[in-house]
Amino acid sequence: MSRSRLSAIGFATVLALLLLGLATPRLVSGVVSGPFDETVRALGRGGEVPQKDVRIARASRITALDWYDNTRYASDLGALNYALAMRQSRGSEVHSRLIAEAIASDQHAISLAPSAAFSWIRLAQAKVERDGAGADIAPYLRMSFRTASNDPRIVLPRLNFALAVWDNLPEDVQAMTADQIRLAMKWYPRELVRQTRARYRLAEVRDALRDDPGARARFNLLYFLRRDAV
């Protein structure tokens, strides 16, 4: 059964429950948002998602939040706004509006749950997108590290961003990033090599691994023999 068909059934179910007076705000928000959860997950994995699907998922989160104020929906909306902004010309009216909405959504998510690590990292990304490489993003990265230092879901996207802005990070945040490099080497060695190459951060990554000769030797093997391509 297609996702649009499931969504239509879901809305029909909610309408029936509303007429019966049985639907709760939480139930309604779940039915409205549920069919589009995979779109959000696909974006999080870095997959190619059609713009139409992103827009529909965004509308589902806006509607869900009207019914039930929830950290996940607010954070999802931040991700969807940011994803749509990145498909616009930088500096255009639409790009600026979507970045502003992404920031507002993630700030709202954090106000509901300060442990919303993805929202902290996306705030940093959105601030750079709005204000340029010199934006003061260290406080947001610190909070992302402190609230989810060992969450496998966020290690790679956060590390990819931190490596990109490494030169503008204070020493304590660079040290936190180095901890993530060591985690990535344990969990995602090939992805770490790809990010190192893409961000031109060989010296920084090798330095982070200096106290673990085995890990550093494996990294060298993957990097210099290009084993990450396998």
C-alpha positions in Angstrom: 0.0 0.0 0.0 1.4 3.4 -0.9 2.4 6.0 1.7 -0.2 8.4 0.3 -2.9 5.7 0.7 -1.8 5.0 4.3 -1.8 8.7 5.0 -5.4 9.1 3.6 -6.5 6.2 5.8 -4.8 7.7 8.8 -6.5 11.1 8.3 -9.9 9.3 7.8 -9.3 7.4 11.1 -8.5 10.6 13.0 -11.6 12.4 11.5 -13.8 9.5 12.7 -12.3 9.6 16.2 -12.7 13.3 16.4 -16.3 12.9 15.5 -16.7 10.4 18.2 -14.8 12.6 20.7 -12.1 9.9 21.2 -9.0 11.3 19.6 -6.4 12.9 21.9 -4.0 15.6 20.6 -1.1 13.1 20.9 -2.9 10.5 18.8 -3.8 13.0 16.1 -0.3 14.3 15.9 1.1 10.8 15.6 -1.3 9.9 12.8 -0.5 13.1 11.0 3.3 12.7 11.2 3.7 9.0 11.2 3.5 8.4 7.4 6.4 10.8 6.8 8.8 9.5 9.5 10.9 7.7 6.9 11.5 10.9 5.0 13.0 12.4 8.2 15.1 9.3 8.8 16.3 9.3 5.2 17.5 12.9 5.5 19.3 11.9 8.7 21.1 9.1 6.8 22.2 11.6 4.2 20.0 10.0 1.5 18.6 11.6 -1.6 15.1 12.7 -0.8 12.8 14.4 -3.4 12.0 18.0 -2.6 8.3 17.2 -2.8 8.6 14.6 0.0 10.6 17.0 2.2 7.9 19.7 1.8 5.1 17.2 2.6 7.0 16.0 5.7 7.5 19.6 6.8 3.8 20.2 6.5 3.1 17.1 8.6 5.4 18.4 11.4 3.8 21.8 11.4 0.4 20.3 11.7 1.5 17.8 14.3 2.9 20.6 16.4 -0.4 22.4 16.2 -1.9 19.4 18.0 0.9 18.3 20.3 4.0 20.3 21.3 6.7 17.7 21.2 10.5 17.9 21.1 10.8 15.4 18.3 8.4 17.1 16.0 10.1 20.5 16.6 13.5 19.0 16.0 12.3 17.2 12.8 10.9 20.5 11.6 14.3 22.1 12.1 15.9 19.4 10.0 13.3 19.7 7.3 13.5 23.5 7.2 17.3 23.3 7.0 17.2 20.6 4.3 14.9 22.8 2.2 17.1 25.9 2.8 20.1 24.0 1.5 18.4 23.5 -1.8 17.9 27.2 -2.3 20.4 29.9 -3.5 22.3 31.1 -0.6 21.2 34.6 0.4 17.9 34.4 -1.5 14.7 35.4 0.3 13.5 31.8 0.5 16.9 30.6 1.8 17.0 33.2 4.5 13.4 32.5 5.6 14.0 28.8 5.8 17.2 29.2 7.8 15.4 31.5 10.2 12.6 28.9 10.6 15.2 26.1 11.1 16.8 28.1 13.9 13.5 28.9 15.5 12.3 25.3 15.3 15.5 23.9 16.9 15.5 26.6 19.6 12.0 25.5 20.4 13.0 21.9 20.5 15.8 22.7 22.9 13.5 24.8 25.1 11.4 21.6 25.4 14.3 19.3 26.0 17.9 20.7 26.4 19.2 17.2 25.6 18.1 17.5 22.0 21.6 17.0 20.6 20.7 17.0 16.9 19.1 20.4 17.4 22.2 21.8 19.0 24.4 20.7 16.1 21.9 22.0 13.5 21.8 25.3 15.3 25.5 25.6 14.7 25.1 24.6 11.1 22.3 27.1 10.5 24.3 29.9 12.2 27.2 29.2 9.8 24.8 29.2 6.9 23.3 32.5 8.0 26.4 34.3 9.3 29.3 32.7 7.6 32.3 30.7 8.8 33.1 33.3 11.5 29.8 32.6 13.4 30.2 31.9 17.1 29.1 28.2 17.1 31.3 26.9 19.9 28.5 27.0 22.5 26.2 24.9 20.3 28.8 22.3 19.6 29.7 22.1 23.2 26.1 21.4 24.2 25.8 18.8 21.4 28.9 17.0 22.7 27.8 17.2 26.3 24.3 16.0 25.7 25.1 13.0 23.4 28.9 12.4 23.4 28.5 8.6 22.7 25.3 8.5 20.6 26.2 6.5 17.4 23.5 8.3 15.4 25.1 11.7 15.7 28.8 10.9 15.7 29.4 11.1 12.0 27.2 14.1 11.0 28.5 16.1 13.9 32.1 15.1 13.2 31.8 16.0 9.5 30.6 19.5 10.5 33.2 20.0 13.2 36.0 19.0 10.8 34.7 21.5 8.3 34.9 24.4 10.8 37.9 23.1 12.8 40.0 26.2 12.3 37.3 28.4 14.0 36.9 26.1 17.0 38.4 26.9 20.4 40.8 24.4 21.9 38.2 22.7 24.2 35.8 22.1 21.4 38.7 20.7 19.2 39.5 18.4 22.1 35.8 17.2 22.1 36.0 16.7 18.4 39.2 14.6 18.9 37.2 12.4 21.2 34.7 11.9 18.4 37.4 11.0 16.0 38.5 8.2 18.3 34.9 7.0 18.5 34.5 7.1 14.8 37.7 5.1 14.3 36.2 2.4 16.5 32.7 2.4 15.0 33.0 3.8 11.5 36.6 3.7 10.3 35.9 3.9 6.6 33.5 6.8 7.0 36.1 8.6 9.1 38.6 8.2 6.4 36.2 9.6 3.8 35.4 12.6 5.9 39.1 13.2 6.6 39.8 13.2 2.9 36.8 15.4 2.1 37.6 18.0 4.8 41.4 17.9 4.3 42.0 17.1 8.0 44.7 14.4 7.8 47.0 16.0 10.3 44.2 16.7 12.8 42.8 13.2 12.6 46.2 11.5 12.9 47.0 13.7 15.9 43.8 12.6 17.6 44.8 9.0 17.2 48.4 9.5 18.4 47.9 7.7 21.8 46.5 4.6 20.1 49.2 3.2 17.8 46.9 0.3 16.6 44.1 2.6 15.6 46.5 5.1 14.0 48.1 2.3 12.0 44.7 1.0 10.8 43.7 4.5 9.8 47.0 5.0 7.9 46.3 1.7 6.1 42.8 2.7 5.1 43.8 6.3 4.2 47.0 5.8 2.2 46.0 2.6 0.5 42.5 4.1 -0.1 40.8 1.0 1.5 37.9 3.2 2.4 36.7 2.9 -1.2 35.9 -0.8 -0.7 
